[in-house]
Amino acid sequence: MKAVSIVGYKKSGKTTLTRKIADALEARGKTVTIAKFTHSGLTKPDTDTGRFAKEGRTVIGLSESECGIHWGAKKMLPDVLPLAQADYLLVEGGKTLSWLPRVILLRETEEQATLDRGLAIGSYGTVSADGVPHFDETTIEELVDCIEEKAFLLPALDCGACGEATCEAIAQKIVAGKATMKACKSINSSGLTITVNGSPVGLNPFVENIIRGSIEGMLGSLKGYALGSDVEIKISK
């Protein structure tokens, strides 16, 4: 999965742009998941599902054409991403997320200092940002080209295995063209990799060593296994 966030302050056009990008990606045959950060609640007040939902309660809504889960407690975005099986993740909002690139929408040039953070791959709207490509409603396809080329998703572990203290630091290098996703050792380990539905799962070195040691210990009792052998384990539905 590739990802990009759409970041701006209130009434900067984030929702409209997110919808346009999603429509354009889907027109190219891509699947899209959208994650929205909001302060106004998530329920659908005019439906039975909305009437059931409240803090502290989990509600699952099932229909002929859609499925939705309402958790009555806060969840972090990386915790629920395994449920989102798509080619692209578009995050509307989430200014604090530092493990994926972003498109920034400025109402005035002074906002770039707080919105960019070295993670911007482009700006959109009537106000352009310094040092990054600028797009508007006449160049939305070019913006989508840029997203397809530069979008990425780090595991948000801040494990330090890449040599940087945080995922933000390596994300900034990727955006600047000074590194690639291969720099993330938690999903590019030479010793152990885990994928779920084709997407790599990030493992910090401590967890990787525990899992690898446990698997090797159990395999050691099996005939046909020798230490150092290449092993593939596949778990299907």
Secondary structure, DSSP 8 states (H G I E B T S, - for coil): -EEEEEEESTTSSHHHHHHHHHHHHHHTT--EEEEE--SS----TTSHHHHH--TT--EEEE-SS-EEEE-SS---HHHHGGG--SSEEEEE--TT--SS-EEEEBSSGGGHHHH-TT-EEEEESSB--TTS-EE-GGGHHHHHHHHHHH----------TTSSSSHHHHHHHHHTTS--GGG-TTSS-SS---EETTEE----HHHHHHHHHHHHHHHTTSTT--TT---------
